Amino acid sequence: MKRELLTLSLGVGALLLAATHAFGQTNRNCGQRALVIERLADRYGESRQSIGLGTNNQVVEVFASLETGTWTITVTNPAGMTCLVASGQSFETLSEAAPVAGESAL
């Protein structure tokens, strides 16, 4: 379980680095937020599943379709420019309690 948590932590760290890097480039995977969200809904049936605040006041969001399992992670800067950071398949909603400190996570 500790190995899985470490892998997850490294993955999230890499995602945040990629999100920060995405705004340093001119990328065709970026656009105005309203247009990006509309296309995710129309083309893939995805709706927002989670949201968080990243570095430099960037909003990180996960969009997914509970019917098809597709998912997309976006990052939006304060000016409203949204970039696609990652996408994939087999999205699942989980509700797991955090491990209690000092107890085995198994």
Biopython code that builds the backbone (N, CA, C, O; Angstrom):
import numpy as np
from Bio.PDB.StructureBuilder import StructureBuilder

atoms = [
    (1, "MET", "N", (0.826, -1.188, 0.000)),
    (1, "MET", "CA", (0.000, 0.000, 0.000)),
    (1, "MET", "C", (0.872, 1.255, 0.000)),
    (1, "MET", "O", (0.552, 2.243, -0.660)),
    (2, "LYS", "N", (1.988, 1.205, 0.755)),
    (2, "LYS", "CA", (2.879, 2.359, 0.775)),
    (2, "LYS", "C", (3.450, 2.612, -0.607)),
    (2, "LYS", "O", (3.638, 3.760, -1.010)),
    (3, "ARG", "N", (3.726, 1.534, -1.334)),
    (3, "ARG", "CA", (4.261, 1.671, -2.687)),
    (3, "ARG", "C", (3.223, 2.354, -3.596)),
    (3, "ARG", "O", (3.573, 3.199, -4.421)),
    (4, "GLU", "N", (1.951, 1.982, -3.437)),
    (4, "GLU", "CA", (0.891, 2.584, -4.235)),
    (4, "GLU", "C", (0.741, 4.065, -3.913)),
    (4, "GLU", "O", (0.543, 4.878, -4.816)),
    (5, "LEU", "N", (0.833, 4.424, -2.625)),
    (5, "LEU", "CA", (0.730, 5.828, -2.244)),
    (5, "LEU", "C", (1.905, 6.625, -2.790)),
    (5, "LEU", "O", (1.730, 7.760, -3.233)),
    (6, "LEU", "N", (3.093, 6.048, -2.764)),
    (6, "LEU", "CA", (4.261, 6.721, -3.315)),
    (6, "LEU", "C", (4.098, 6.923, -4.812)),
    (6, "LEU", "O", (4.396, 7.997, -5.335)),
    (7, "THR", "N", (3.626, 5.891, -5.500)),
    (7, "THR", "CA", (3.403, 6.002, -6.946)),
    (7, "THR", "C", (2.367, 7.070, -7.241)),
    (7, "THR", "O", (2.548, 7.870, -8.159)),
    (8, "LEU", "N", (1.284, 7.094, -6.477)),
    (8, "LEU", "CA", (0.250, 8.107, -6.663)),
    (8, "LEU", "C", (0.809, 9.501, -6.412)),
    (8, "LEU", "O", (0.526, 10.424, -7.175)),
    (9, "SER", "N", (1.593, 9.666, -5.358)),
    (9, "SER", "CA", (2.185, 10.973, -5.044)),
    (9, "SER", "C", (3.101, 11.445, -6.155)),
    (9, "SER", "O", (3.075, 12.618, -6.529)),
    (10, "LEU", "N", (3.907, 10.545, -6.683)),
    (10, "LEU", "CA", (4.800, 10.913, -7.784)),
    (10, "LEU", "C", (4.003, 11.296, -9.023)),
    (10, "LEU", "O", (4.367, 12.231, -9.736)),
    (11, "GLY", "N", (2.918, 10.575, -9.276)),
    (11, "GLY", "CA", (2.066, 10.882, -10.430)),
    (11, "GLY", "C", (1.422, 12.245, -10.304)),
    (11, "GLY", "O", (1.372, 12.998, -11.277)),
    (12, "VAL", "N", (0.926, 12.576, -9.117)),
    (12, "VAL", "CA", (0.306, 13.882, -8.899)),
    (12, "VAL", "C", (1.354, 14.985, -9.041)),
    (12, "VAL", "O", (1.079, 16.033, -9.626)),
    (13, "GLY", "N", (2.550, 14.752, -8.510)),
    (13, "GLY", "CA", (3.626, 15.734, -8.648)),
    (13, "GLY", "C", (3.978, 15.983, -10.104)),
    (13, "GLY", "O", (4.161, 17.127, -10.519)),
    (14, "ALA", "N", (4.073, 14.913, -10.878)),
    (14, "ALA", "CA", (4.379, 15.047, -12.305)),
    (14, "ALA", "C", (3.272, 15.800, -13.020)),
    (14, "ALA", "O", (3.540, 16.607, -13.910)),
    (15, "LEU", "N", (2.021, 15.540, -12.635)),
    (15, "LEU", "CA", (0.889, 16.238, -13.238)),
    (15, "LEU", "C", (0.952, 17.730, -12.956)),
    (15, "LEU", "O", (0.711, 18.540, -13.851)),
    (16, "LEU", "N", (1.273, 18.103, -11.721)),
    (16, "LEU", "CA", (1.361, 19.522, -11.391)),
    (16, "LEU", "C", (2.493, 20.207, -12.149)),
    (16, "LEU", "O", (2.351, 21.349, -12.586)),
    (17, "LEU", "N", (3.614, 19.510, -12.304)),
    (17, "LEU", "CA", (4.709, 20.071, -13.104)),
    (17, "LEU", "C", (4.282, 20.243, -14.552)),
    (17, "LEU", "O", (4.584, 21.258, -15.181)),
    (18, "ALA", "N", (3.581, 19.252, -15.077)),
    (18, "ALA", "CA", (3.102, 19.335, -16.464)),
    (18, "ALA", "C", (2.113, 20.471, -16.616)),
    (18, "ALA", "O", (2.116, 21.167, -17.631)),
    (19, "ALA", "N", (1.265, 20.666, -15.614)),
    (19, "ALA", "CA", (0.269, 21.736, -15.678)),
    (19, "ALA", "C", (0.956, 23.095, -15.702)),
    (19, "ALA", "O", (0.572, 23.970, -16.479)),
    (20, "THR", "N", (1.963, 23.278, -14.863)),
    (20, "THR", "CA", (2.699, 24.532, -14.841)),
    (20, "THR", "C", (3.423, 24.738, -16.161)),
    (20, "THR", "O", (3.463, 25.851, -16.685)),
    (21, "HIS", "N", (3.988, 23.681, -16.692)),
    (21, "HIS", "CA", (4.728, 23.745, -17.953)),
    (21, "HIS", "C", (3.798, 24.049, -19.127)),
    (21, "HIS", "O", (4.210, 24.687, -20.096)),
    (22, "ALA", "N", (2.556, 23.599, -19.045)),
    (22, "ALA", "CA", (1.614, 23.777, -20.156)),
    (22, "ALA", "C", (1.392, 25.246, -20.489)),
    (22, "ALA", "O", (1.196, 25.589, -21.655)),
    (23, "PHE", "N", (1.419, 26.117, -19.486)),
    (23, "PHE", "CA", (1.178, 27.522, -19.748)),
    (23, "PHE", "C", (2.423, 28.247, -20.231)),
    (23, "PHE", "O", (2.339, 29.410, -20.624)),
    (24, "GLY", "N", (3.562, 27.597, -20.211)),
    (24, "GLY", "CA", (4.786, 28.196, -20.711)),
    (24, "GLY", "C", (4.949, 27.987, -22.203)),
    (24, "GLY", "O", (5.920, 28.465, -22.788)),
    (25, "GLN", "N", (4.027, 27.287, -22.827)),
    (25, "GLN", "CA", (4.128, 26.967, -24.239)),
    (25, "GLN", "C", (2.918, 27.509, -24.987)),
    (25, "GLN", "O", (1.848, 27.704, -24.411)),
    (26, "THR", "N", (3.107, 27.747, -26.266)),
    (26, "THR", "CA", (1.961, 27.992, -27.118)),
    (26, "THR", "C", (1.497, 26.614, -27.548)),
    (26, "THR", "O", (2.235, 25.884, -28.210)),
    (27, "ASN", "N", (0.294, 26.260, -27.178)),
    (27, "ASN", "CA", (-0.159, 24.893, -27.358)),
    (27, "ASN", "C", (-1.530, 24.892, -28.017)),
    (27, "ASN", "O", (-2.413, 25.649, -27.613)),
    (28, "ARG", "N", (-1.711, 24.068, -29.004)),
    (28, "ARG", "CA", (-3.019, 23.995, -29.648)),
    (28, "ARG", "C", (-4.045, 23.277, -28.781)),
    (28, "ARG", "O", (-5.218, 23.214, -29.150)),
    (29, "ASN", "N", (-3.629, 22.732, -27.633)),
    (29, "ASN", "CA", (-4.557, 22.087, -26.714)),
    (29, "ASN", "C", (-5.067, 23.062, -25.661)),
    (29, "ASN", "O", (-5.510, 22.648, -24.590)),
    (30, "CYS", "N", (-5.005, 24.361, -25.964)),
    (30, "CYS", "CA", (-5.481, 25.393, -25.048)),
    (30, "CYS", "C", (-6.545, 26.234, -25.737)),
    (30, "CYS", "O", (-6.574, 26.344, -26.963)),
    (31, "GLY", "N", (-7.414, 26.823, -24.934)),
    (31, "GLY", "CA", (-8.447, 27.696, -25.474)),
    (31, "GLY", "C", (-9.183, 28.377, -24.339)),
    (31, "GLY", "O", (-8.881, 28.150, -23.168)),
    (32, "GLN", "N", (-10.140, 29.206, -24.683)),
    (32, "GLN", "CA", (-10.951, 29.861, -23.666)),
    (32, "GLN", "C", (-11.763, 28.799, -22.917)),
    (32, "GLN", "O", (-12.293, 27.869, -23.525)),
    (33, "ARG", "N", (-11.855, 28.946, -21.607)),
    (33, "ARG", "CA", (-12.453, 27.928, -20.738)),
    (33, "ARG", "C", (-13.840, 27.506, -21.193)),
    (33, "ARG", "O", (-14.127, 26.311, -21.263)),
    (34, "ALA", "N", (-14.695, 28.451, -21.499)),
    (34, "ALA", "CA", (-16.076, 28.128, -21.884)),
    (34, "ALA", "C", (-16.114, 27.221, -23.111)),
    (34, "ALA", "O", (-16.912, 26.286, -23.169)),
    (35, "LEU", "N", (-15.269, 27.489, -24.073)),
    (35, "LEU", "CA", (-15.223, 26.680, -25.293)),
    (35, "LEU", "C", (-14.694, 25.271, -25.009)),
    (35, "LEU", "O", (-15.223, 24.289, -25.529)),
    (36, "VAL", "N", (-13.649, 25.179, -24.184)),
    (36, "VAL", "CA", (-13.082, 23.868, -23.846)),
    (36, "VAL", "C", (-14.114, 23.006, -23.127)),
    (36, "VAL", "O", (-14.286, 21.832, -23.456)),
    (37, "ILE", "N", (-14.798, 23.586, -22.149)),
    (37, "ILE", "CA", (-15.801, 22.833, -21.382)),
    (37, "ILE", "C", (-16.959, 22.402, -22.277)),
    (37, "ILE", "O", (-17.463, 21.286, -22.157)),
    (38, "GLU", "N", (-17.373, 23.285, -23.166)),
    (38, "GLU", "CA", (-18.454, 22.947, -24.102)),
    (38, "GLU", "C", (-18.061, 21.762, -24.983)),
    (38, "GLU", "O", (-18.864, 20.855, -25.204)),
    (39, "ARG", "N", (-16.844, 21.773, -25.476)),
    (39, "ARG", "CA", (-16.396, 20.674, -26.341)),
    (39, "ARG", "C", (-16.251, 19.366, -25.576)),
    (39, "ARG", "O", (-16.570, 18.304, -26.110)),
    (40, "LEU", "N", (-15.775, 19.424, -24.329)),
    (40, "LEU", "CA", (-15.680, 18.197, -23.529)),
    (40, "LEU", "C", (-17.068, 17.601, -23.309)),
    (40, "LEU", "O", (-17.235, 16.381, -23.342)),
    (41, "ALA", "N", (-18.051, 18.451, -23.086)),
    (41, "ALA", "CA", (-19.425, 17.972, -22.873)),
    (41, "ALA", "C", (-20.022, 17.435, -24.168)),
    (41, "ALA", "O", (-20.596, 16.346, -24.186)),
    (42, "ASP", "N", (-19.888, 18.198, -25.251)),
    (42, "ASP", "CA", (-20.520, 17.811, -26.525)),
    (42, "ASP", "C", (-19.872, 16.577, -27.151)),
    (42, "ASP", "O", (-20.576, 15.675, -27.606)),
    (43, "ARG", "N", (-18.566, 16.528, -27.180)),
    (43, "ARG", "CA", (-17.864, 15.438, -27.872)),
    (43, "ARG", "C", (-17.702, 14.175, -27.039)),
    (43, "ARG", "O", (-17.735, 13.064, -27.567)),
    (44, "TYR", "N", (-17.525, 14.355, -25.726)),
    (44, "TYR", "CA", (-17.211, 13.197, -24.886)),
    (44, "TYR", "C", (-18.214, 12.953, -23.767)),
    (44, "TYR", "O", (-18.109, 11.953, -23.058)),
    (45, "GLY", "N", (-19.175, 13.840, -23.597)),
    (45, "GLY", "CA", (-20.161, 13.682, -22.529)),
    (45, "GLY", "C", (-19.559, 13.870, -21.146)),
    (45, "GLY", "O", (-20.090, 13.356, -20.162)),
    (46, "GLU", "N", (-18.448, 14.607, -21.065)),
    (46, "GLU", "CA", (-17.752, 14.773, -19.792)),
    (46, "GLU", "C", (-18.267, 15.991, -19.032)),
    (46, "GLU", "O", (-18.562, 17.033, -19.618)),
    (47, "SER", "N", (-18.367, 15.838, -17.722)),
    (47, "SER", "CA", (-18.727, 16.938, -16.829)),
    (47, "SER", "C", (-17.702, 16.999, -15.703)),
    (47, "SER", "O", (-16.972, 16.035, -15.471)),
    (48, "ARG", "N", (-17.646, 18.123, -15.008)),
    (48, "ARG", "CA", (-16.637, 18.295, -13.959)),
    (48, "ARG", "C", (-16.916, 17.349, -12.799)),
    (48, "ARG", "O", (-18.039, 17.258, -12.302)),
    (49, "GLN", "N", (-15.864, 16.646, -12.381)),
    (49, "GLN", "CA", (-15.958, 15.693, -11.273)),
    (49, "GLN", "C", (-15.213, 16.181, -10.038)),
    (49, "GLN", "O", (-15.586, 15.837, -8.916)),
    (50, "SER", "N", (-14.160, 16.981, -10.231)),
    (50, "SER", "CA", (-13.418, 17.523, -9.093)),
    (50, "SER", "C", (-12.689, 18.792, -9.519)),
    (50, "SER", "O", (-12.503, 19.056, -10.706)),
    (51, "ILE", "N", (-12.280, 19.572, -8.512)),
    (51, "ILE", "CA", (-11.634, 20.856, -8.757)),
    (51, "ILE", "C", (-10.654, 21.143, -7.626)),
    (51, "ILE", "O", (-10.878, 20.732, -6.488)),
    (52, "GLY", "N", (-9.571, 21.846, -7.936)),
    (52, "GLY", "CA", (-8.596, 22.237, -6.928)),
    (52, "GLY", "C", (-7.820, 23.451, -7.401)),
    (52, "GLY", "O", (-7.837, 23.789, -8.585)),
    (53, "LEU", "N", (-7.144, 24.104, -6.474)),
    (53, "LEU", "CA", (-6.351, 25.277, -6.796)),
    (53, "LEU", "C", (-4.880, 24.897, -6.805)),
    (53, "LEU", "O", (-4.359, 24.385, -5.814)),
    (54, "GLY", "N", (-4.211, 25.148, -7.926)),
    (54, "GLY", "CA", (-2.799, 24.842, -8.074)),
    (54, "GLY", "C", (-1.940, 26.073, -7.877)),
    (54, "GLY", "O", (-2.407, 27.098, -7.379)),
    (55, "THR", "N", (-0.684, 25.966, -8.270)),
    (55, "THR", "CA", (0.243, 27.075, -8.138)),
    (55, "THR", "C", (-0.190, 28.246, -9.013)),
    (55, "THR", "O", (-0.864, 28.065, -10.026)),
    (56, "ASN", "N", (0.206, 29.442, -8.607)),
    (56, "ASN", "CA", (-0.088, 30.666, -9.354)),
    (56, "ASN", "C", (-1.583, 30.864, -9.619)),
    (56, "ASN", "O", (-1.973, 31.408, -10.652)),
    (57, "ASN", "N", (-2.413, 30.415, -8.671)),
    (57, "ASN", "CA", (-3.871, 30.553, -8.777)),
    (57, "ASN", "C", (-4.460, 29.880, -10.015)),
    (57, "ASN", "O", (-5.465, 30.341, -10.556)),
    (58, "GLN", "N", (-3.848, 28.811, -10.454)),
    (58, "GLN", "CA", (-4.385, 28.041, -11.576)),
    (58, "GLN", "C", (-5.396, 27.030, -11.037)),
    (58, "GLN", "O", (-5.172, 26.398, -10.005)),
    (59, "VAL", "N", (-6.495, 26.891, -11.742)),
    (59, "VAL", "CA", (-7.547, 25.962, -11.336)),
    (59, "VAL", "C", (-7.333, 24.641, -12.080)),
    (59, "VAL", "O", (-7.265, 24.611, -13.309)),
    (60, "VAL", "N", (-7.228, 23.553, -11.316)),
    (60, "VAL", "CA", (-7.061, 22.211, -11.876)),
    (60, "VAL", "C", (-8.400, 21.503, -11.744)),
    (60, "VAL", "O", (-8.976, 21.445, -10.658)),
    (61, "GLU", "N", (-8.898, 20.959, -12.868)),
    (61, "GLU", "CA", (-10.199, 20.298, -12.856)),
    (61, "GLU", "C", (-10.109, 18.937, -13.541)),
    (61, "GLU", "O", (-9.337, 18.739, -14.479)),
    (62, "VAL", "N", (-10.913, 18.016, -13.049)),
    (62, "VAL", "CA", (-11.047, 16.708, -13.684)),
    (62, "VAL", "C", (-12.463, 16.616, -14.226)),
    (62, "VAL", "O", (-13.437, 16.772, -13.490)),
    (63, "PHE", "N", (-12.560, 16.360, -15.528)),
    (63, "PHE", "CA", (-13.835, 16.144, -16.199)),
    (63, "PHE", "C", (-13.900, 14.671, -16.575)),
    (63, "PHE", "O", (-12.884, 14.079, -16.939)),
    (64, "ALA", "N", (-15.082, 14.076, -16.493)),
    (64, "ALA", "CA", (-15.212, 12.668, -16.843)),
    (64, "ALA", "C", (-16.644, 12.353, -17.245)),
    (64, "ALA", "O", (-17.587, 13.052, -16.873)),
    (65, "SER", "N", (-16.774, 11.293, -18.006)),
    (65, "SER", "CA", (-18.085, 10.749, -18.348)),
    (65, "SER", "C", (-18.268, 9.470, -17.547)),
    (65, "SER", "O", (-17.495, 8.523, -17.698)),
    (66, "LEU", "N", (-19.278, 9.439, -16.703)),
    (66, "LEU", "CA", (-19.547, 8.239, -15.914)),
    (66, "LEU", "C", (-20.120, 7.129, -16.782)),
    (66, "LEU", "O", (-20.116, 5.966, -16.378)),
    (67, "GLU", "N", (-20.616, 7.471, -17.974)),
    (67, "GLU", "CA", (-21.172, 6.465, -18.886)),
    (67, "GLU", "C", (-20.081, 5.778, -19.705)),
    (67, "GLU", "O", (-20.061, 4.552, -19.812)),
    (68, "THR", "N", (-19.165, 6.574, -20.287)),
    (68, "THR", "CA", (-18.147, 5.995, -21.174)),
    (68, "THR", "C", (-16.819, 5.745, -20.470)),
    (68, "THR", "O", (-16.013, 4.942, -20.942)),
    (69, "GLY", "N", (-16.577, 6.425, -19.343)),
    (69, "GLY", "CA", (-15.329, 6.254, -18.614)),
    (69, "GLY", "C", (-14.197, 7.141, -19.098)),
    (69, "GLY", "O", (-13.088, 7.051, -18.570)),
    (70, "THR", "N", (-14.442, 8.010, -20.103)),
    (70, "THR", "CA", (-13.376, 8.910, -20.535)),
    (70, "THR", "C", (-13.180, 10.002, -19.497)),
    (70, "THR", "O", (-14.120, 10.359, -18.787)),
    (71, "TRP", "N", (-11.953, 10.542, -19.403)),
    (71, "TRP", "CA", (-11.654, 11.610, -18.459)),
    (71, "TRP", "C", (-10.626, 12.567, -19.061)),
    (71, "TRP", "O", (-9.843, 12.197, -19.936)),
    (72, "THR", "N", (-10.649, 13.798, -18.572)),
    (72, "THR", "CA", (-9.732, 14.839, -19.013)),
    (72, "THR", "C", (-9.360, 15.701, -17.821)),
    (72, "THR", "O", (-10.219, 16.057, -17.015)),
    (73, "ILE", "N", (-8.075, 16.040, -17.707)),
    (73, "ILE", "CA", (-7.616, 16.962, -16.673)),
    (73, "ILE", "C", (-7.248, 18.270, -17.364)),
    (73, "ILE", "O", (-6.499, 18.281, -18.341)),
    (74, "THR", "N", (-7.784, 19.370, -16.845)),
    (74, "THR", "CA", (-7.497, 20.688, -17.407)),
    (74, "THR", "C", (-6.882, 21.589, -16.347)),
    (74, "THR", "O", (-7.042, 21.365, -15.147)),
    (75, "VAL", "N", (-6.173, 22.612, -16.815)),
    (75, "VAL", "CA", (-5.642, 23.655, -15.942)),
    (75, "VAL", "C", (-6.028, 24.993, -16.571)),
    (75, "VAL", "O", (-5.795, 25.224, -17.757)),
    (76, "THR", "N", (-6.621, 25.870, -15.757)),
    (76, "THR", "CA", (-7.055, 27.176, -16.235)),
    (76, "THR", "C", (-6.303, 28.270, -15.483)),
    (76, "THR", "O", (-6.265, 28.273, -14.253)),
    (77, "ASN", "N", (-5.706, 29.195, -16.228)),
    (77, "ASN", "CA", (-4.979, 30.295, -15.584)),
    (77, "ASN", "C", (-5.950, 31.417, -15.221)),
    (77, "ASN", "O", (-7.097, 31.396, -15.666)),
    (78, "PRO", "N", (-5.522, 32.389, -14.431)),
    (78, "PRO", "CA", (-6.431, 33.458, -14.007)),
    (78, "PRO", "C", (-7.032, 34.264, -15.165)),
    (78, "PRO", "O", (-8.078, 34.890, -14.993)),
    (79, "ALA", "N", (-6.396, 34.261, -16.331)),
    (79, "ALA", "CA", (-6.922, 34.991, -17.488)),
    (79, "ALA", "C", (-8.015, 34.222, -18.213)),
    (79, "ALA", "O", (-8.629, 34.751, -19.140)),
    (80, "GLY", "N", (-8.271, 32.976, -17.805)),
    (80, "GLY", "CA", (-9.334, 32.184, -18.417)),
    (80, "GLY", "C", (-8.887, 31.250, -19.526)),
    (80, "GLY", "O", (-9.719, 30.618, -20.177)),
    (81, "MET", "N", (-7.575, 31.152, -19.751)),
    (81, "MET", "CA", (-7.056, 30.226, -20.759)),
    (81, "MET", "C", (-6.963, 28.834, -20.129)),
    (81, "MET", "O", (-6.337, 28.657, -19.084)),
    (82, "THR", "N", (-7.592, 27.852, -20.775)),
    (82, "THR", "CA", (-7.625, 26.479, -20.265)),
    (82, "THR", "C", (-6.813, 25.584, -21.176)),
    (82, "THR", "O", (-6.946, 25.642, -22.398)),
    (83, "CYS", "N", (-5.957, 24.743, -20.569)),
    (83, "CYS", "CA", (-5.152, 23.791, -21.328)),
    (83, "CYS", "C", (-5.493, 22.373, -20.889)),
    (83, "CYS", "O", (-5.715, 22.109, -19.707)),
    (84, "LEU", "N", (-5.530, 21.462, -21.865)),
    (84, "LEU", "CA", (-5.710, 20.043, -21.573)),
    (84, "LEU", "C", (-4.358, 19.495, -21.154)),
    (84, "LEU", "O", (-3.370, 19.646, -21.871)),
    (85, "VAL", "N", (-4.316, 18.858, -19.992)),
    (85, "VAL", "CA", (-3.063, 18.345, -19.453)),
    (85, "VAL", "C", (-2.937, 16.845, -19.671)),
    (85, "VAL", "O", (-1.858, 16.346, -19.989)),
    (86, "ALA", "N", (-4.038, 16.131, -19.499)),
    (86, "ALA", "CA", (-4.028, 14.676, -19.657)),
    (86, "ALA", "C", (-5.440, 14.206, -19.937)),
    (86, "ALA", "O", (-6.412, 14.883, -19.602)),
    (87, "SER", "N", (-5.545, 13.038, -20.555)),
    (87, "SER", "CA", (-6.854, 12.429, -20.790)),
    (87, "SER", "C", (-6.683, 10.926, -20.871)),
    (87, "SER", "O", (-5.578, 10.425, -21.077)),
    (88, "GLY", "N", (-7.781, 10.216, -20.708)),
    (88, "GLY", "CA", (-7.695, 8.764, -20.763)),
    (88, "GLY", "C", (-9.051, 8.107, -20.654)),
    (88, "GLY", "O", (-10.087, 8.723, -20.906)),
    (89, "GLN", "N", (-9.022, 6.841, -20.273)),
    (89, "GLN", "CA", (-10.225, 6.024, -20.186)),
    (89, "GLN", "C", (-10.296, 5.324, -18.838)),
    (89, "GLN", "O", (-9.358, 5.387, -18.044)),
    (90, "SER", "N", (-11.399, 4.666, -18.593)),
    (90, "SER", "CA", (-11.637, 3.845, -17.395)),
    (90, "SER", "C", (-11.719, 4.665, -16.116)),
    (90, "SER", "O", (-11.194, 4.254, -15.081)),
    (91, "PHE", "N", (-12.372, 5.820, -16.177)),
    (91, "PHE", "CA", (-12.564, 6.651, -14.994)),
    (91, "PHE", "C", (-13.489, 5.945, -14.014)),
    (91, "PHE", "O", (-14.494, 5.353, -14.405)),
    (92, "GLU", "N", (-13.132, 6.017, -12.730)),
    (92, "GLU", "CA", (-13.970, 5.473, -11.664)),
    (92, "GLU", "C", (-14.016, 6.467, -10.518)),
    (92, "GLU", "O", (-13.015, 7.114, -10.213)),
    (93, "THR", "N", (-15.159, 6.589, -9.891)),
    (93, "THR", "CA", (-15.297, 7.436, -8.713)),
    (93, "THR", "C", (-15.016, 6.589, -7.483)),
    (93, "THR", "O", (-15.584, 5.508, -7.327)),
    (94, "LEU", "N", (-14.146, 7.074, -6.615)),
    (94, "LEU", "CA", (-13.794, 6.359, -5.397)),
    (94, "LEU", "C", (-14.083, 7.223, -4.184)),
    (94, "LEU", "O", (-14.045, 8.451, -4.260)),
    (95, "SER", "N", (-14.369, 6.584, -3.084)),
    (95, "SER", "CA", (-14.547, 7.273, -1.821)),
    (95, "SER", "C", (-13.793, 6.467, -0.767)),
    (95, "SER", "O", (-14.336, 5.543, -0.161)),
    (96, "GLU", "N", (-12.541, 6.833, -0.566)),
    (96, "GLU", "CA", (-11.690, 6.104, 0.373)),
    (96, "GLU", "C", (-11.307, 6.994, 1.530)),
    (96, "GLU", "O", (-11.021, 8.178, 1.351)),
    (97, "ALA", "N", (-11.304, 6.421, 2.713)),
    (97, "ALA", "CA", (-10.884, 7.164, 3.905)),
    (97, "ALA", "C", (-9.360, 7.192, 3.946)),
    (97, "ALA", "O", (-8.701, 6.236, 3.536)),
    (98, "ALA", "N", (-8.814, 8.290, 4.440)),
    (98, "ALA", "CA", (-7.365, 8.404, 4.602)),
    (98, "ALA", "C", (-6.917, 7.462, 5.708)),
    (98, "ALA", "O", (-7.636, 7.275, 6.689)),
    (99, "PRO", "N", (-5.722, 6.861, 5.559)),
    (99, "PRO", "CA", (-5.230, 5.971, 6.618)),
    (99, "PRO", "C", (-4.989, 6.743, 7.910)),
    (99, "PRO", "O", (-4.582, 7.905, 7.880)),
    (100, "VAL", "N", (-5.237, 6.101, 9.028)),
    (100, "VAL", "CA", (-5.008, 6.705, 10.341)),
    (100, "VAL", "C", (-3.510, 6.684, 10.620)),
    (100, "VAL", "O", (-2.851, 5.666, 10.411)),
    (101, "ALA", "N", (-2.966, 7.814, 11.096)),
    (101, "ALA", "CA", (-1.530, 7.906, 11.384)),
    (101, "ALA", "C", (-1.132, 6.853, 12.409)),
    (101, "ALA", "O", (-1.796, 6.680, 13.431)),
    (102, "GLY", "N", (-0.047, 6.159, 12.124)),
    (102, "GLY", "CA", (0.471, 5.163, 13.045)),
    (102, "GLY", "C", (-0.104, 3.770, 12.840)),
    (102, "GLY", "O", (0.365, 2.817, 13.461)),
    (103, "GLU", "N", (-1.105, 3.632, 11.985)),
    (103, "GLU", "CA", (-1.701, 2.326, 11.707)),
    (103, "GLU", "C", (-1.327, 1.872, 10.305)),
    (103, "GLU", "O", (-1.047, 2.691, 9.430)),
    (104, "SER", "N", (-1.325, 0.576, 10.101)),
    (104, "SER", "CA", (-1.032, 0.021, 8.803)),
    (104, "SER", "C", (-2.075, 0.469, 7.793)),
    (104, "SER", "O", (-3.268, 0.497, 8.096)),
    (105, "ALA", "N", (-1.631, 0.815, 6.603)),
    (105, "ALA", "CA", (-2.562, 1.263, 5.560)),
    (105, "ALA", "C", (-3.190, 0.091, 4.834)),
    (105, "ALA", "O", (-4.012, 0.301, 3.942)),
    (106, "LEU", "N", (-2.842, -1.112, 5.177)),
    (106, "LEU", "CA", (-3.409, -2.290, 4.527)),
    (106, "LEU", "C", (-4.753, -2.508, 5.055)),
    (106, "LEU", "O", (-5.430, -3.453, 4.650)),
]
sb = StructureBuilder()
sb.init_structure("model")
sb.init_model(0)
sb.init_chain("A")
sb.init_seg("    ")
for serial, (resi, resn, name, xyz) in enumerate(atoms, 1):
    if name == "N":
        sb.init_residue(resn, " ", resi, " ")
    sb.init_atom(name, np.array(xyz, "f"), 0.0, 1.0, " ", f" {name:<3s}", serial, name[0])
structure = sb.get_structure()
